[in-house]
């Protein structure tokens, strides 16, 4: 399955003008990087992958519809998966995109 191009366009619009923003196709999806650090990605498996502060991960899992991101059967600390259905509203998508961009932007640039 290819990534959802409409979702990628919505993410792109939200990040328009962000400093040091780049896009990169990877793992069947489209990643959005801030300062060389992945912030969010339109996943090739559907939905959005969001980079978050690992210290906030458990709280976000308990209080949102997000679930752990898994790669090859292993949960990835600091990454969450949000299903497309949970991103239908612009406000919901903006909250997740801003969360990922904010955290990525707080990291040293690569």
SULHU-V735102 format. One record per pair of residues at least 12 apart in sequence whose ideal C-beta (glycine too) atoms are under 10 Angstrom apart, sorted by the first residue. I is the first residue (numbers start at 1). J is the second residue. D is the distance in whole Angstrom. If there is no record, write none. Layout:
I;J;D  I;J;D
//
This chain:
1;28;7  1;29;10  1;43;9  1;44;6  1;45;6  1;46;7  2;25;10  2;28;7  2;29;8  2;30;9  2;42;9  2;44;6  2;46;10  3;25;8  3;27;9  3;28;7  3;29;4  3;30;5  3;31;10  3;41;8  3;42;4  3;43;6  3;44;5  3;45;9  3;46;8  3;47;9  3;48;10  4;29;9  4;30;9  4;42;6  4;43;8  4;44;9  4;46;7  4;47;8  4;48;9  4;84;6  4;87;9  5;30;8  5;42;8  6;42;9  6;84;10  7;29;10  7;30;9  7;40;10  7;42;5  7;43;9  7;46;9  7;47;8  7;48;7  7;84;7  7;87;7  7;93;8  8;23;8  8;29;9  8;30;5  8;31;10  8;32;8  8;40;10  8;41;9  8;42;4  8;48;10  9;42;9  10;42;9  10;48;10  10;87;8  10;90;7  10;93;6  10;94;9  10;97;8  11;23;9  11;30;8  11;32;6  11;39;9  11;40;6  11;41;9  11;42;6  11;48;7  11;87;9  11;93;7  11;94;10  11;96;9  11;97;6  11;100;9  11;101;10  12;30;9  12;32;7  12;42;9  12;97;10  13;90;9  13;93;10  13;94;10  13;97;10  14;32;9  14;40;9  14;90;8  14;93;7  14;94;6  14;96;10  14;97;5  14;98;7  14;101;8  15;32;6  15;33;10  15;34;8  15;39;8  15;40;8  15;97;7  15;98;9  15;100;9  15;101;6  18;32;9  18;33;10  18;34;6  18;35;10  18;39;9  18;97;10  18;98;10  18;101;6  18;104;10  18;105;8  19;34;7  19;35;8  19;105;8  19;109;10  20;33;8  20;34;6  20;35;4  20;36;7  20;37;9  20;104;10  20;105;8  20;109;7  20;110;10  21;33;7  21;34;6  21;35;9  21;39;9  21;101;8  21;104;10  21;105;10  22;34;8  22;35;9  22;36;7  22;38;10  23;41;10  23;42;10  24;36;10  24;38;8  24;41;9  25;41;10  25;42;10  25;44;9  26;38;9  26;41;8  26;44;9  27;41;8  27;43;8  27;44;6  27;45;9  27;49;9  27;71;8  28;41;10  28;42;10  28;43;8  28;44;3  28;45;7  29;41;5  29;42;6  29;43;5  29;44;4  29;45;8  29;46;9  29;47;10  29;48;9  29;49;7  30;42;5  30;43;9  30;44;9  31;43;10  31;49;8  31;51;10  32;48;10  32;49;10  32;51;10  32;97;8  32;100;8  32;101;8  32;104;9  33;51;10  33;101;10  33;104;7  33;109;10  33;110;8  34;51;9  34;100;8  34;101;5  34;102;9  34;103;9  34;104;4  34;105;5  34;106;9  34;107;8  34;109;9  35;101;10  35;104;7  35;105;6  35;106;9  35;107;7  35;108;8  35;109;4  35;110;7  36;104;9  36;107;9  36;108;9  36;109;6  36;110;3  37;51;7  37;100;10  37;101;10  37;103;8  37;104;4  37;105;8  37;106;9  37;107;5  37;108;8  37;109;7  37;110;6  38;50;10  38;51;6  38;79;9  38;100;8  38;103;10  38;104;6  38;107;10  38;110;10  39;51;6  39;52;10  39;97;8  39;98;9  39;99;9  39;100;4  39;101;4  39;102;8  39;103;7  39;104;4  39;105;7  39;107;10  40;79;10  40;80;10  40;82;9  40;93;10  40;96;7  40;97;6  40;98;9  40;99;9  40;100;4  40;101;7  40;103;10  40;104;8  41;69;10  41;79;9  41;81;10  41;100;9  42;84;10  43;69;9  43;81;7  43;82;9  43;83;10  43;84;9  45;69;10  45;70;10  45;81;8  46;81;9  46;83;7  46;84;6  46;85;10  47;66;10  47;67;9  47;69;10  47;80;10  47;81;6  47;82;5  47;83;5  47;84;5  47;85;8  47;86;8  47;87;7  47;96;10  48;66;9  48;80;9  48;81;7  48;82;5  48;83;8  48;84;8  48;86;9  48;87;6  48;92;10  48;93;8  48;96;6  48;97;8  48;100;8  49;69;6  49;71;10  49;76;9  49;79;6  49;80;7  49;81;6  49;82;8  49;96;10  49;100;8  50;66;7  50;69;8  50;78;10  50;79;7  50;80;5  50;81;8  50;82;6  50;95;10  50;96;5  50;97;8  50;98;10  50;99;6  50;100;4  50;101;10  50;103;9  50;104;10  51;69;9  51;76;10  51;78;6  51;79;6  51;80;8  51;99;8  51;100;5  51;101;9  51;102;10  51;103;6  51;104;6  51;107;9  52;66;8  52;69;10  52;77;10  52;78;6  52;79;7  52;80;6  52;96;9  52;99;6  52;100;7  52;102;9  52;103;6  52;104;10  53;78;7  53;99;9  53;102;9  53;103;5  53;106;8  53;107;10  54;76;10  54;77;5  54;78;4  54;79;9  54;103;9  55;77;10  55;78;9  56;78;9  56;80;10  56;99;9  56;103;9  57;69;10  57;75;9  57;76;10  57;77;7  57;78;6  57;79;8  57;80;7  60;80;6  60;82;10  60;96;10  60;99;8  61;80;7  64;80;8  64;82;8  64;86;8  64;92;9  64;95;9  64;96;9  64;99;10  65;80;10  65;81;10  65;82;7  65;83;7  65;85;8  65;86;4  65;87;10  65;92;9  66;79;10  66;80;4  66;81;7  66;82;5  66;83;9  66;86;8  66;96;8  66;99;10  67;80;7  67;81;5  67;82;8  67;83;8  67;86;10  68;80;7  68;81;7  69;81;5  69;82;10  78;103;8  79;100;9  80;96;8  80;99;9  80;100;9  82;95;10  82;96;6  82;99;10  82;100;10
//
